[in-house]
Amino acid sequence: MIAIIDYGLGNIKAFANIYKNLNIPFKIITKADELVGSTKIILPGVGAFNYALEQLQKSGLRETIEELVLKQKVPVMGICVGMQILAHSSEEGKAIGLGWIKGVVKKFNLSLPLPHMGWNNVKPTKPSHLFQNIKTGAHFYFLHSYYFKCQNKEDVIAVADYGGQFACAINSGNIYGIQFHPEKSHQNGIQLLKNFANL
């Protein structure tokens, strides 16, 4: 069962609709005891780094999610700000991140408009089941001003270009993060969410 974490951030209904149409079992999670039986976890997010962490803490879900992810090794995928809070810290705020993947979140330092918004090509840098049956350079939808800078380059599984390459998909063990929005990326996003369900 796919557990879609509802802690007040993210396009929860969009993820639910996609999995419903794919006939893949899912549950929208608002309480810790609802996580029982989860085989995958989606951690969506929109907005600011500090606020996302505050909301996750207030939800009462963090401790149980960490037990499942870090000890039971249940696959998790952080999306947009849900990816960024996987880092140790962010230039956007002073809160301490989850620290599940080594790295920091940095603001784009370039003359191009911010946020980076709209469709962009995503190029896998190594084989990953997450991008199975998706063409190299496929378009996905982005909306962000900050990016995840991995401490270990081997954790980067895909890049995009906005005034220079940046990591847009990362993976360490059972932990995944994607900067773009699969729930807004039409068929490519649907395929990626299906691939995650089939990990």
C-alpha positions in Angstrom: 0.0 0.0 0.0 1.2 3.5 -0.9 1.0 5.9 2.0 0.6 9.5 0.9 1.5 11.7 3.8 -0.9 14.6 4.4 0.8 17.0 6.7 -0.9 20.1 5.2 1.5 20.4 2.2 1.4 19.1 -1.3 -1.1 18.1 -4.0 -2.5 15.1 -2.0 -5.6 14.6 -4.2 -3.6 14.6 -7.4 -1.4 11.7 -6.2 -4.5 9.9 -4.9 -6.3 10.3 -8.3 -3.3 8.9 -10.2 -3.0 5.8 -8.0 -6.7 5.3 -8.1 -6.6 5.4 -11.9 -3.7 2.9 -11.9 -5.6 0.6 -9.6 -2.7 0.7 -7.1 -3.7 0.6 -3.4 -3.1 3.8 -1.5 -4.1 5.6 1.6 -3.9 9.3 2.6 -2.2 9.4 6.0 -3.0 11.9 8.7 -2.3 9.8 11.8 0.6 7.6 12.8 -1.4 4.5 13.3 -2.7 4.7 9.7 0.9 3.9 8.5 0.5 0.3 9.6 0.9 -2.0 6.5 2.5 0.7 4.3 4.9 -0.7 1.8 5.9 2.7 0.2 5.7 6.3 1.5 5.2 9.5 -0.5 6.3 12.7 1.2 5.0 15.6 -0.9 5.6 19.3 -0.2 5.2 22.8 -1.4 6.3 26.0 0.2 9.2 26.8 2.5 11.8 24.4 4.1 11.2 25.5 7.7 7.4 25.5 7.4 7.5 22.0 5.9 9.6 20.6 8.8 7.3 22.4 11.4 4.2 20.9 9.8 5.7 17.4 9.7 6.6 17.7 13.4 3.2 19.1 14.3 1.5 16.2 12.4 2.8 13.7 14.9 3.9 11.5 12.0 7.6 12.1 11.9 8.7 9.6 14.5 6.7 6.7 12.9 7.8 7.6 9.4 11.5 7.6 10.6 11.0 4.2 12.2 9.6 2.8 8.9 12.2 4.5 6.7 15.4 4.3 8.7 14.9 1.0 10.6 12.4 -1.0 8.5 13.8 0.3 5.2 10.4 1.1 3.7 11.0 3.0 0.4 10.1 6.7 0.6 10.0 9.4 -2.0 10.2 13.1 -1.1 8.8 15.5 -3.7 9.7 19.1 -4.2 10.1 20.6 -0.7 9.5 17.0 0.5 12.8 16.2 -1.3 14.6 19.3 0.2 13.8 18.4 3.8 15.7 15.2 3.3 18.9 17.3 3.5 20.7 18.4 6.6 20.0 22.1 6.1 18.8 24.8 3.7 19.8 28.3 2.8 16.1 29.0 2.9 15.8 28.7 6.7 17.6 27.7 10.0 15.7 24.5 10.7 17.6 21.2 10.8 16.5 18.9 8.0 15.8 15.2 8.3 19.4 14.4 7.2 18.3 11.2 5.5 20.5 11.9 2.4 23.8 13.8 2.9 23.6 17.3 1.4 22.4 20.9 1.7 19.7 22.9 -0.1 21.0 26.0 -1.9 19.4 28.9 -3.7 19.9 29.3 -7.4 22.5 32.0 -7.9 22.0 33.1 -11.4 20.5 35.8 -13.6 17.6 33.7 -14.8 14.1 34.3 -13.3 13.1 32.7 -10.0 11.3 30.5 -9.3 12.4 28.0 -11.9 8.9 27.3 -13.2 7.6 25.2 -16.0 8.6 22.2 -18.1 12.2 21.0 -18.2 14.2 18.0 -19.5 15.2 15.4 -16.9 18.3 13.4 -17.8 19.1 10.2 -15.7 22.7 10.0 -14.8 22.7 6.3 -13.9 20.2 3.4 -14.3 17.3 3.6 -11.9 14.0 1.8 -11.7 12.4 5.1 -11.0 13.0 6.1 -14.7 12.1 2.8 -16.3 10.0 3.2 -19.5 10.7 7.0 -19.5 12.7 8.5 -22.3 16.0 10.2 -21.5 15.3 14.0 -21.6 11.6 13.6 -20.9 9.8 16.7 -19.7 8.7 17.1 -16.1 7.1 20.1 -14.4 9.2 22.2 -12.0 8.4 25.0 -9.5 11.3 25.9 -7.2 14.0 28.5 -6.3 16.2 26.1 -4.3 18.0 22.9 -5.2 19.5 19.9 -3.4 23.3 19.7 -3.5 24.3 16.2 -2.6 27.5 15.6 -0.6 28.0 12.3 -2.4 27.7 12.6 -6.2 26.7 8.9 -6.4 23.4 9.8 -4.8 22.4 11.9 -7.9 20.3 9.8 -10.3 19.0 12.5 -12.6 19.8 16.1 -13.5 18.1 19.1 -15.2 19.6 22.3 -16.5 18.7 25.8 -15.4 21.7 28.1 -15.9 23.7 24.9 -15.2 23.1 21.4 -14.1 21.5 20.6 -10.8 20.3 17.4 -9.2 16.6 16.9 -9.7 16.4 13.2 -8.6 18.4 11.6 -5.8 18.6 8.2 -4.2 20.4 6.6 -1.3 19.2 3.1 -0.4 15.5 3.1 0.1 15.3 6.9 0.1 14.4 8.8 -3.0 13.9 12.5 -3.7 12.6 14.3 -6.8 12.5 18.1 -7.3 9.9 18.1 -10.0 6.2 17.4 -9.7 5.2 14.0 -11.1 1.5 14.7 -10.3 1.6 17.6 -12.7 3.8 16.0 -15.4 1.2 14.0 -17.3 2.2 10.6 -18.7 5.8 10.8 -17.6 4.8 11.6 -14.1 2.2 8.9 -14.0 4.9 6.4 -15.2 7.3 7.6 -12.5 4.7 7.2 -9.8 3.9 3.7 -11.1 7.6 2.8 -11.1 7.9 3.9 -7.5 5.0 1.8 -6.6 6.7 -1.2 -8.2 10.0 -0.8 -6.5 
